[in-house]
Amino acid sequence: MCVNGCCYGKDNNPDKGAYYKYCGQVFWEFIGGDENIYTDIIEPLGYKAKERNDDYMIKYSQMINRFTKEFIELFCDNNGSIDWHKLVKFNSGEDV
C-alpha cells in the first residue's frame, strides 16, 4: 500500500484509489502506532521549533543589518546612492 503522508492538515477522504493520503494526527498515528503521539510528542516539538525559529530570525536580522552596513560603507556615496563603478570594479575588475 502506498501512503502519501502529510505532517499537518486534514483529509476526510484518505483513500485516493491507487494510494492513501494521511494528514495531521492521522498520519502521526499511522507511523507511530499511538493515537496520542501527535499531542504527546509532535505538538510540543512544534513549540520548540518556534522558539528556535524566533532565535534564528533575530540572528538573521542582525546579519542582514551587518551586511547592509558593510555594503553602504564600501559601495555607497555620502548621499546613500550606490557607486556602481566601484561595485562593478570590485565584483568584476582586474586586481591591480
C-alpha positions as CSV (number, residue, x, y, z in Angstrom):
1,M,0.0,0.0,0.0
2,C,1.4,3.4,-1.0
3,V,0.9,6.2,1.5
4,N,1.3,9.9,1.0
5,G,2.0,11.3,4.4
6,C,1.4,15.0,5.3
7,C,2.7,16.2,8.7
8,Y,-0.2,18.6,9.2
9,G,-3.7,19.3,7.9
10,K,-6.8,17.1,7.5
11,D,-8.2,14.9,4.7
12,N,-11.5,13.3,5.4
13,N,-11.1,11.1,2.3
14,P,-7.8,9.3,2.6
15,D,-8.5,6.6,0.0
16,K,-7.2,8.1,-3.3
17,G,-7.7,4.9,-5.2
18,A,-4.1,4.0,-6.0
19,Y,-2.8,5.2,-2.6
20,Y,-3.8,6.6,0.7
21,K,-3.2,10.1,2.0
22,Y,-2.9,10.6,5.7
23,C,-2.7,14.1,7.2
24,G,-2.0,15.6,10.6
25,Q,-2.9,13.5,13.6
26,V,-4.0,10.5,11.4
27,F,-0.6,10.5,9.8
28,W,1.3,10.6,13.1
29,E,-0.9,7.8,14.5
30,F,-0.2,5.7,11.4
31,I,3.6,6.0,11.7
32,G,3.8,6.0,15.5
33,G,1.1,3.4,16.3
34,D,-0.3,5.6,19.1
35,E,-3.3,7.8,18.8
36,N,-1.8,10.3,21.3
37,I,1.6,10.7,19.6
38,Y,0.6,13.9,18.0
39,T,-0.3,15.7,21.2
40,D,2.3,13.9,23.4
41,I,5.3,14.4,21.1
42,I,4.7,16.2,17.9
43,E,2.8,19.2,19.2
44,P,5.5,20.1,21.8
45,L,8.2,19.7,19.1
46,G,6.3,22.4,17.2
47,Y,6.6,24.8,20.2
48,K,10.3,24.0,20.4
49,A,10.8,24.7,16.7
50,K,9.0,28.0,17.1
51,E,11.4,29.0,19.9
52,R,14.4,28.1,17.6
53,N,12.8,29.9,14.7
54,D,12.4,33.1,16.7
55,D,16.1,32.9,17.8
56,Y,17.1,32.3,14.1
57,M,15.1,35.3,12.9
58,I,16.8,37.6,15.5
59,K,20.3,36.4,14.3
60,Y,19.2,36.5,10.7
61,S,18.1,40.2,11.1
62,Q,21.4,41.0,12.8
63,M,23.4,39.5,9.9
64,I,21.3,41.4,7.3
65,N,22.0,44.6,9.2
66,R,25.7,43.9,9.3
67,F,25.9,43.1,5.6
68,T,23.8,46.2,4.8
69,K,26.1,48.4,6.9
70,E,29.2,47.0,5.2
71,F,27.7,47.4,1.7
72,I,26.8,51.0,2.4
73,E,30.3,51.8,3.8
74,L,32.0,50.2,0.8
75,F,29.8,50.9,-2.1
76,C,27.6,53.9,-1.4
77,D,28.4,57.6,-1.6
78,N,27.5,60.1,1.1
79,N,24.0,60.5,-0.2
80,G,23.4,56.8,0.1
81,S,23.4,56.2,-3.7
82,I,25.2,53.1,-5.0
83,D,28.5,53.8,-6.6
84,W,28.1,51.4,-9.5
85,H,31.5,51.9,-10.9
86,K,33.1,51.0,-7.5
87,L,30.8,48.0,-7.1
88,V,31.4,46.6,-10.7
89,K,35.1,47.2,-10.3
90,F,35.1,45.2,-7.0
91,N,33.0,42.4,-8.5
92,S,34.5,42.1,-12.0
93,G,37.6,44.3,-12.3
94,E,41.1,43.1,-12.5
95,D,43.2,43.2,-9.4
96,V,45.9,45.8,-9.7
